[in-house]
Amino acid sequence: MRRRAAKLPTGKRLTQFLRDNFGIEELREGQEPVVRSVLAQKHTLAVMPTGAGKSLCYQLPALIMPGTTIVVSPLIALMKDQKEKLEDLDIKAVQLNSSLSAKDRAKQERRASRGKAEFVYVTPERVTNPDFIASMKNNVIDLFVLDEAHCLSQWGHDFRPAYLDVKKAWAALGKPPVLALTATATIEVIDDLQEQLGLNFEVFQSGVLRPNLIYETRNLDKAEDKDAEVLRLIQGLAEGSAIVYCATIKAVEHVHEFLKSAGIEAECYHGKMRAADRGAAQDRFMSGQSRLMIATNAFGMGIDKRDIRLVVHYAFPATLEAYYQESGRAGRDGFPSRCVLLYLKKDKCTQNFFMAGRYPEAPAIAAVHRVLEESEGLVSAAVIHEKTGVAKAKVAVILSALREEGVIKAGRQGYKLASKGLSFSLSEKILEKYRRKKESDHDKLKAMIVYGQTSLCRWKMILKYFGQDIEWERCEHCDNCAKPASRIVTQTQTPAQHATV
């Protein structure tokens, strides 16, 4: 393993350590306070825009401190990319996820358990696995990193139930200092993260504004117009690469086939592809062998491809957080890049369909509980779905809610009751929580729709959404501010004059 500093470096010694180990001359603005907070072993939350260097905020102090760093990442593509970058620097790292063969996973697990890696990248499902926790018992864990930490707040209540046990896993690993990293966190998300983890974070916010990103919206009358607009945008791409995000797998396949028929080669990426095929597509895109990726939101979180000049959204996502996160993959090298939303009012139906699976009703909760009550041993989510007829996504939501309330326990093969009976008051508590969540989700969707329809400055709306008050009224680099008729002459200051917002 890489030699560590004899003592915690500061000042010039920290800069020299950075150069020697990462080949970087100096930390960027916003990185150093986070690094120093981690070195002081404080629980830290860093909200930094895409491209600001969040990964270095844990990699640098982790390499200095004695022990192994656990990095919890929500997506396989994310940890694969970060692991490869560390290995290019001759820094030992392993990844543990479902993309590995049984043989490779066992090999990686042995390396991790024997302390042969500086960094261990794991999914939420793996870090909460009792076998993994037991395998790390002889290791000193110097830092526990929650990468893309907003996912704990957004997904923990719904489709990634393992996030509910992250706090327990952290405690079982010795309660090391926590560093939570994200590019998108409203005040509500920050509060939720602190509540779920039971920690008081030192919070660092570096701002949201990225002046090199040009935000644009194309308001369309019918779905057929989208294909022509995508084709025009791709054909106008003179250099660099592009991502086209679609809301559904069906749309990914449609756009991929449409562009292929127009003579444009592209990769595609979605959750129903074989892991090997997804990995190969990602590798071709990241290496520059392919310039264009058509994907669902399963692709891209944390992917550091610096020459993405264009990100197109074939349909609008459910929240401005998601849109900022996905569009923000453009222009990581600081050069001008376009973020184009194809806005069609009917696309709201797709998002409403997705949302419908998140909110359980009383009969569905009772049906799931009844199956568990009648089962002698562990019962899987698939069996519950078959016996109740409740949609798979909604079964996952209900099981997560029951786990959170301590009604059921999870085992390797499924779930079982932890207590007898489901009281009316507890059922109502669960329903009320999801009523509030439904209202919140719909408010977020409304904000996304307003963004698509607004004639005002798009950057100002994004910044306001994330809680940043600014003085200027126009940014000079969104489509609305480029239109003379929309300019507000009472304010002449621009983001360039307020780079510290």
C-alpha positions in Angstrom: 0.0 0.0 0.0 1.0 3.6 -0.6 3.2 5.1 2.2 1.4 7.5 4.4 2.6 10.7 5.9 4.5 10.2 9.2 2.1 12.8 10.7 -0.9 14.7 9.6 0.5 17.3 7.1 -0.6 20.9 7.1 0.1 23.9 4.9 3.0 23.3 2.5 3.3 19.7 3.6 -0.3 19.0 2.7 0.3 20.6 -0.8 3.4 18.5 -1.3 1.5 15.4 -0.2 -1.1 16.2 -2.8 1.5 16.6 -5.5 3.4 13.5 -4.6 0.3 11.2 -4.5 -2.2 12.7 -7.0 -0.1 14.9 -9.3 -2.2 17.9 -8.4 -0.6 21.3 -7.7 -3.2 22.7 -5.3 -6.7 22.1 -4.0 -9.6 23.9 -5.6 -11.7 26.5 -3.9 -14.0 24.7 -1.5 -12.0 21.5 -1.2 -9.5 22.5 1.5 -12.1 23.3 4.3 -13.7 19.9 3.7 -10.3 18.1 3.7 -9.3 19.8 7.0 -12.7 19.0 8.6 -12.2 15.3 7.7 -8.6 15.3 9.0 -9.9 16.7 12.2 -12.2 13.6 12.4 -15.4 15.7 12.2 -18.6 14.3 10.7 -18.7 16.4 7.5 -21.3 17.1 4.8 -20.0 18.7 1.6 -22.5 20.0 -1.0 -20.3 20.8 -4.1 -21.3 21.2 -7.8 -20.5 18.5 -10.3 -16.9 18.9 -11.4 -15.7 20.6 -8.2 -13.7 17.6 -7.1 -15.7 15.9 -4.4 -13.8 12.6 -4.7 -10.5 14.2 -3.8 -12.2 15.5 -0.6 -12.1 11.9 0.8 -9.3 10.4 -1.2 -6.6 12.9 0.1 -7.4 12.7 3.8 -8.1 9.0 3.6 -4.6 8.4 2.2 -3.1 10.4 5.0 -5.0 8.7 7.9 -4.1 5.2 9.0 -6.6 2.5 8.1 -9.1 1.5 5.4 -11.8 3.9 3.9 -15.2 2.5 3.2 -17.0 4.3 0.3 -20.7 3.6 -0.1 -21.8 4.2 -3.7 -25.3 3.8 -5.1 -24.3 2.8 -8.6 -21.9 0.2 -10.0 -20.8 2.5 -12.8 -19.8 5.1 -10.3 -17.5 2.9 -8.2 -16.0 1.2 -11.2 -14.9 4.6 -12.6 -13.5 5.8 -9.3 -11.7 2.5 -8.6 -10.0 2.6 -12.0 -8.8 6.2 -11.4 -7.2 5.3 -8.1 -5.5 2.3 -9.5 -4.0 4.5 -12.3 -2.4 6.4 -9.4 -1.1 3.1 -8.0 -3.5 3.4 -5.0 -5.0 0.1 -4.0 -8.8 -0.1 -4.2 -11.4 -2.9 -4.4 -15.1 -2.8 -5.4 -17.8 -5.2 -4.1 -21.0 -5.3 -6.1 -23.2 -7.6 -8.2 -21.3 -7.0 -11.4 -18.4 -9.3 -10.3 -18.3 -13.0 -10.8 -18.4 -15.2 -7.7 -14.6 -15.8 -8.1 -13.7 -12.2 -8.6 -16.0 -11.1 -5.7 -14.3 -13.7 -3.4 -10.9 -12.4 -4.4 -11.9 -8.8 -3.8 -13.4 -9.7 -0.4 -10.2 -11.4 0.7 -8.1 -8.3 -0.2 -10.5 -6.0 1.7 -10.7 -8.2 4.8 -6.9 -8.5 5.0 -6.4 -4.7 4.8 -4.8 -4.9 1.4 -6.7 -1.9 0.0 -6.8 1.8 1.0 -10.3 2.1 -0.4 -13.2 -0.4 -0.4 -16.1 0.6 -2.6 -19.4 -1.0 -1.7 -23.1 -0.7 -2.5 -25.6 0.0 0.3 -26.7 -3.6 0.1 -23.2 -4.9 0.6 -22.1 -2.5 3.4 -25.2 -3.6 5.4 -24.5 -7.3 4.9 -23.5 -9.0 8.2 -20.9 -11.1 6.3 -19.2 -8.0 5.0 -19.2 -6.3 8.4 -17.8 -9.4 10.0 -15.0 -9.6 7.4 -13.9 -6.1 8.2 -13.7 -6.6 12.0 -9.9 -6.8 12.0 -9.5 -3.6 9.9 -9.1 -0.1 11.3 -11.8 2.0 9.4 -10.5 5.5 9.2 -13.4 7.1 7.2 -16.9 6.1 6.2 -17.9 7.9 3.0 -21.4 8.3 1.7 -21.0 9.2 -2.0 -24.0 10.8 -3.7 -25.5 11.1 -0.2 -28.7 12.6 -1.4 -29.7 9.1 -2.5 -30.0 8.1 1.2 -32.7 10.7 1.6 -34.4 10.1 -1.8 -34.2 6.4 -2.1 -33.9 5.2 1.5 -37.6 5.3 2.1 -38.5 3.5 -1.2 -36.5 1.3 -3.5 -33.2 1.0 -1.7 -34.2 -0.4 1.7 -30.6 -1.2 2.5 -30.1 2.5 3.1 -32.3 2.1 6.2 -29.5 0.0 7.7 -26.5 2.2 6.8 -26.5 3.8 10.2 -26.3 0.3 11.9 -23.5 -0.7 9.5 -21.6 2.4 10.3 -21.9 1.7 14.1 -20.9 -1.9 13.6 -17.8 -0.8 11.8 -16.6 1.3 14.8 -18.4 4.6 14.2 -15.6 6.2 12.2 -15.8 9.8 11.0 -18.5 10.2 8.3 -18.1 12.3 5.1 -21.3 12.7 3.1 -20.8 14.1 -0.4 -23.4 15.4 -2.9 -23.9 17.9 -5.6 -27.6 18.3 -5.0 -29.0 18.9 -1.5 -31.8 21.3 -0.6 -32.1 22.4 3.1 -34.8 19.7 3.5 -32.4 16.9 2.3 -29.6 18.1 4.5 -31.9 18.0 7.5 -33.2 14.6 6.5 -29.6 13.2 6.2 -28.7 14.4 9.7 -31.9 13.0 11.2 -31.5 9.6 9.5 -27.9 9.2 10.5 -28.3 10.8 13.9 -25.3 13.0 13.3 -24.6 16.8 13.5 -22.5 17.5 10.4 -20.1 20.3 9.7 -21.8 21.5 6.5 -19.8 23.0 3.6 -21.6 24.4 0.6 -19.6 25.5 -2.4 -22.5 26.8 -4.4 -24.4 25.5 -7.3 -23.6 28.0 -10.1 -21.5 26.7 -13.0 -21.2 29.6 -15.5 -19.9 27.3 -18.3 -23.2 25.5 -18.5 -25.8 26.9 -20.9 -29.3 25.9 -20.0 -31.9 25.7 -22.8 -35.5 24.3 -23.2 -37.3 23.3 -26.4 -41.0 23.6 -25.9 -42.6 21.0 -28.3 -46.2 20.4 -29.4 -46.0 16.6 -30.0 -43.9 13.6 -29.2 -42.7 13.2 -32.8 -40.9 16.5 -32.7 -38.5 15.1 -30.1 -36.7 12.8 -32.6 -36.1 15.6 -35.1 -34.8 17.9 -32.3 -32.4 15.2 -30.9 -31.1 14.6 -34.4 -30.5 18.3 -35.0 -28.7 18.7 -31.7 -26.5 15.7 -32.3 -25.6 16.7 -35.8 -24.6 20.1 -34.5 -22.1 18.7 -32.1 -18.8 19.7 -33.5 -16.5 18.2 -30.9 -16.6 16.4 -27.6 -19.3 13.9 -26.5 -23.0 13.9 -25.6 -25.5 12.1 -23.4 -29.2 11.8 -24.2 -31.3 10.9 -21.1 -34.6 9.2 -21.4 -37.2 8.5 -18.8 -37.9 4.9 -19.8 -36.1 1.9 -21.2 -38.5 1.9 -24.1 -37.6 5.5 -24.9 -33.8 4.6 -24.8 -34.3 1.8 -27.3 -36.5 4.0 -29.5 -34.0 6.9 -29.6 -31.1 4.5 -30.2 -32.8 2.9 -33.1 -33.9 6.2 -34.6 -30.4 7.6 -34.5 -29.0 4.4 -35.9 -31.4 4.7 -38.9 -30.1 8.2 -39.4 -26.6 6.9 -39.7 -25.5 8.0 -36.2 -23.7 5.4 -34.0 -24.4 5.5 -30.3 -24.2 3.4 -27.1 -27.2 2.7 -25.0 -27.4 2.0 -21.2 -30.3 0.9 -19.1 -31.0 -1.4 -16.1 -32.3 -4.4 -18.1 -29.2 -4.8 -20.1 -26.7 -7.5 -19.0 -24.1 -6.2 -16.7 -21.3 -7.1 -19.1 -23.0 -5.2 -22.0 -23.6 -2.1 -19.8 -19.9 -2.2 -18.7 -18.7 -2.5 -22.3 -20.9 0.4 -23.4 -19.6 2.6 -20.6 -16.0 1.7 -21.4 -16.4 2.6 -25.1 -18.0 6.0 -24.1 -15.5 6.8 -21.4 -12.5 6.0 -23.7 -13.8 8.2 -26.5 -14.4 5.3 -28.8 -18.0 6.3 -28.9 -19.1 10.0 -28.7 -22.8 9.4 -27.9 -24.6 7.7 -25.0 -28.4 7.1 -24.9 -29.4 6.2 -21.3 -31.8 6.1 -18.5 -30.7 7.8 -15.2 -29.0 4.5 -14.3 -26.0 6.0 -16.2 -23.7 8.8 -15.2 -23.8 9.5 -11.5 -20.2 10.4 -10.6 -18.9 9.6 -14.0 -15.9 11.9 -14.7 -15.8 12.4 -18.5 -14.6 15.9 -19.0 -15.4 16.5 -22.6 -19.2 16.2 -22.5 -20.3 19.2 -24.5 -24.1 18.3 -24.7 -26.6 16.7 -22.4 -30.1 16.4 -23.8 -33.2 15.3 -21.7 -35.6 13.6 -24.0 -38.3 14.1 -21.3 -38.2 16.1 -18.1 -37.3 14.3 -14.8 -39.4 14.5 -11.7 -37.3 17.0 -9.8 -34.9 19.9 -10.4 -32.4 18.0 -8.2 -32.4 15.2 -10.7 -32.2 17.5 -13.6 -29.3 19.5 -12.1 -27.5 16.3 -11.3 -27.9 14.7 -14.7 -27.4 17.9 -16.8 -24.4 18.7 -14.6 -22.4 15.9 -16.2 -21.7 18.3 -19.0 -18.7 20.6 -19.1 -16.6 19.1 -16.2 -13.5 20.6 -17.9 -14.9 24.1 -17.5 -15.5 24.8 -21.2 -18.9 25.9 -22.5 -21.4 23.1 -22.7 -25.2 22.9 -23.5 -27.9 21.4 -21.3 -31.1 21.1 -23.4 -34.5 20.0 -22.1 -37.1 18.8 -24.6 -40.3 19.9 -22.9 -43.6 18.3 -23.7 -46.5 18.7 -21.3 -47.7 15.1 -21.8 -44.4 13.9 -20.2 -46.0 14.7 -16.9 -48.0 11.5 -17.3 -44.8 9.4 -17.2 -43.6 11.0 -14.0 -47.1 10.6 -12.4 -47.0 6.9 -13.3 -43.6 6.5 -11.6 -44.8 8.3 -8.5 -48.0 6.2 -8.2 -45.8 3.2 -7.2 -44.3 5.0 -4.3 -47.4 5.6 -2.1 -49.0 2.5 -0.5 -52.7 2.3 0.4 -54.2 0.7 3.5 -55.4 -2.4 1.7 -52.0 -3.1 0.2 -50.2 -2.6 3.5 -52.7 -5.0 5.1 -52.3 -7.6 2.3 -48.5 -7.6 2.6 -48.7 -7.9 6.4 -51.2 -10.8 6.1 -48.8 -12.8 3.9 -46.0 -12.3 6.4 -48.3 -13.2 9.2 -49.3 -16.5 7.6 -45.8 -17.5 6.6 -43.8 -19.7 9.0 -40.4 -18.7 7.8 -38.8 -16.0 5.6 -40.8 -14.9 2.6 -39.3 -13.1 -0.4 -40.7 -9.9 -1.9 -41.4 -11.8 -5.1 -43.6 -14.3 -3.3 -45.4 -11.5 -1.5 -46.0 -9.9 -4.9 -47.4 -13.1 -6.3 -49.7 -13.8 -3.3 -51.0 -10.2 -3.0 -51.1 -9.0 -6.5 -49.6 -5.7 -5.3 -47.1 -4.2 -7.8 -43.5 -5.1 -7.2 -42.4 -1.5 -6.7 -45.2 -0.9 -4.1 -44.3 -4.1 -2.3 -40.7 -2.8 -1.9 -42.0 0.5 -0.5 -44.3 -1.3 2.0 -41.6 -3.6 3.1 -39.2 -0.7 3.7 -41.9 1.2 5.7 -42.6 -1.9 7.8 -38.9 -2.4 8.4 -38.4 1.2 9.4 -41.2 0.9 12.0 -39.7 -2.4 13.4 -42.7 -4.5 12.3 -40.5 -6.9 10.2 -36.9 -8.1 10.0 -35.0 -8.8 6.8 -32.9 -12.0 6.3 -30.9 -13.3 3.4 -33.8 -15.1 1.8 -36.6 -12.6 2.6 -38.6 -11.1 5.4 -40.4 -12.2 8.6 -42.5 -10.5 11.3 -40.6 -9.0 14.3 -43.9 -8.3 16.2 -47.4 -9.7 16.0 -50.2 -7.7 14.6 -50.3 -4.4 12.7 -52.2 -1.8 14.7 -54.5 0.7 13.1 -52.4 3.6 14.5 -49.2 2.2 13.0 -50.8 1.7 9.6 -52.1 5.3 9.8 -48.6 6.5 10.7 -47.2 4.8 7.6 -50.0 6.2 5.4 -49.6 9.7 6.8 -45.8 9.6 6.1 -46.5 8.7 2.4 -49.3 11.3 2.1 -46.7 13.9 3.1 -44.2 12.4 0.7 -46.7 12.5 -2.1 -47.4 16.2 -1.5 -43.6 16.9 -1.5 -43.0 14.9 -4.7 -45.8 16.7 -6.5 -44.5 20.0 -5.4 -41.1 19.1 -6.8 -42.6 18.0 -10.0 -44.5 21.3 -10.2 -41.2 23.2 -9.8 -39.7 21.1 -12.7 -42.7 22.0 -14.9 -42.4 25.7 -14.0 -38.7 25.5 -15.0 -39.7 24.1 -18.4 -42.2 26.8 -19.0 -40.6 29.8 -17.5 -39.5 32.8 -19.6 -37.2 34.0 -16.7 -33.6 33.2 -16.1 -33.1 29.5 -15.7 -30.0 29.7 -13.6 -31.7 32.1 -11.2 -34.5 29.6 -10.8 -32.1 26.7 -10.2 -30.1 28.7 -7.6 -33.3 29.8 -5.8 -34.5 26.2 -5.7 -31.3 25.2 -3.8 -31.7 28.0 -1.4 -29.2 30.5 -2.8 -30.3 34.1 -2.9 -28.7 36.2 -5.7 -28.8 39.8 -6.7 -28.7 39.6 -10.5 -31.7 38.9 -12.6 -30.1 37.5 -15.8 -27.2 35.1 -16.2 -26.2 35.8 -19.9 -25.9 32.0 -20.5 -29.4 30.5 -20.6 -31.7 30.6 -23.6 -34.1 33.1 -21.9 -31.4 35.6 -21.0 -30.2 35.4 -24.6 -33.5 36.8 -25.7 -33.5 40.6 -25.7 -37.2 40.8 -24.9 -36.8 38.9 -21.6 -34.0 41.0 -20.2 -34.7 42.9 -17.0 -32.8 46.2 -17.2 -33.2 47.2 -13.6 -30.4 44.8 -12.7 -27.1 44.9 -14.6 -25.0 42.6 -12.4 -24.3 39.1 -13.8 -22.9 35.8 -12.3 -19.5 36.8 -13.5 -19.6 39.7 -11.1 -20.9 37.5 -8.3 -18.8 34.4 -8.7 -18.9 33.6 -5.0 -22.7 32.9 -4.8 
